[in-house]
Amino acid sequence: MDLFLLPFQHPIEFWLSVAMAGVIVGIALVAAKSPERRGIRWVRSITSPNAKVLFTVLFIVWAVFFGALLQMVPHEGADSPYGGIALIALFTGFFVSMGLVWSVVGE
């Protein structure tokens, strides 16, 4: 019963979450409707033969940044931000690493 009363008990949070879900669906819709083309400037820059240099530099910057950041954050106790920052480092590192692998193997 609480689920049906949610829009009335917490209207701001409910409609904000509905709007955010709508934005995600809208982004997915625009991405699905876009044609398969490489005419966009930033796409050409990351798919050029020099992309491996870009992703190598990105990987080194990522490693140094998160290596230094995780050393500065206290990692004792349950309320430490260490885990959240490490999770962000994990996700961003995955995409940077996959970009590096894609640019090197793709040639």
C-alpha positions in Angstrom: 0.0 0.0 0.0 2.9 2.3 0.7 4.0 2.2 -3.0 0.6 3.7 -4.1 0.8 6.4 -1.5 4.4 7.4 -2.4 3.4 10.2 -4.9 1.3 11.8 -2.1 3.6 11.3 0.8 6.8 12.3 -1.0 5.8 14.2 -4.1 9.1 16.0 -4.8 11.2 12.8 -4.6 8.7 10.9 -6.6 8.4 13.3 -9.5 12.2 13.9 -9.5 12.8 10.2 -9.9 10.1 10.0 -12.6 11.9 12.9 -14.4 15.3 11.3 -14.1 14.0 8.0 -15.4 12.4 9.9 -18.3 15.7 11.5 -19.1 17.4 8.1 -19.2 14.8 6.7 -21.5 15.0 9.8 -23.7 18.8 9.4 -24.0 18.4 5.8 -24.9 15.7 6.7 -27.5 18.0 9.4 -29.1 20.9 6.9 -29.2 18.7 4.2 -30.8 17.4 6.6 -33.4 20.8 8.0 -34.4 22.2 6.6 -37.7 25.3 4.6 -37.9 27.8 7.3 -39.0 31.1 8.6 -37.8 30.7 12.2 -39.0 30.8 13.7 -35.5 34.1 15.4 -34.7 34.8 13.9 -31.3 34.0 10.4 -32.6 36.6 10.8 -35.3 39.2 12.0 -32.8 38.8 8.9 -30.6 38.7 6.5 -33.5 41.7 7.8 -35.4 45.0 5.9 -35.5 46.3 8.3 -32.8 43.6 7.1 -30.3 46.0 4.7 -28.7 48.1 7.7 -27.6 45.0 9.4 -26.2 43.9 6.3 -24.3 47.4 5.6 -23.0 47.7 9.1 -21.6 44.1 8.8 -20.1 45.1 5.5 -18.5 48.3 7.0 -17.0 46.4 10.1 -15.7 43.7 7.8 -14.3 46.2 5.6 -12.5 48.1 8.5 -11.0 45.0 10.5 -10.0 43.2 7.6 -8.3 46.4 6.2 -6.8 47.1 9.5 -5.1 43.5 10.2 -4.2 43.0 6.8 -2.6 46.2 7.3 -0.5 44.9 10.6 0.8 41.5 9.3 1.9 41.3 7.6 5.3 40.4 3.9 5.0 39.4 3.0 8.5 35.9 2.5 9.7 32.6 1.9 7.9 31.9 5.6 7.3 35.0 6.1 5.2 34.6 7.5 1.6 37.3 5.0 0.5 34.9 2.4 -0.8 32.9 4.9 -2.8 36.0 6.5 -4.4 37.3 3.0 -5.2 34.1 2.0 -6.9 34.2 5.1 -9.0 37.9 4.3 -9.8 36.8 0.8 -10.8 34.1 1.9 -13.2 36.1 4.7 -14.8 39.2 2.5 -15.0 37.2 -0.2 -16.8 36.0 2.2 -19.5 39.5 3.8 -20.0 41.1 0.3 -20.1 38.6 -1.0 -22.6 39.1 2.1 -24.7 42.9 1.5 -24.6 42.4 -2.2 -25.6 39.9 -1.2 -28.4 42.2 1.4 -29.8 45.3 -0.9 -29.8 43.6 -4.1 -31.0 41.4 -2.3 -33.5 44.2 -1.5 -35.9 
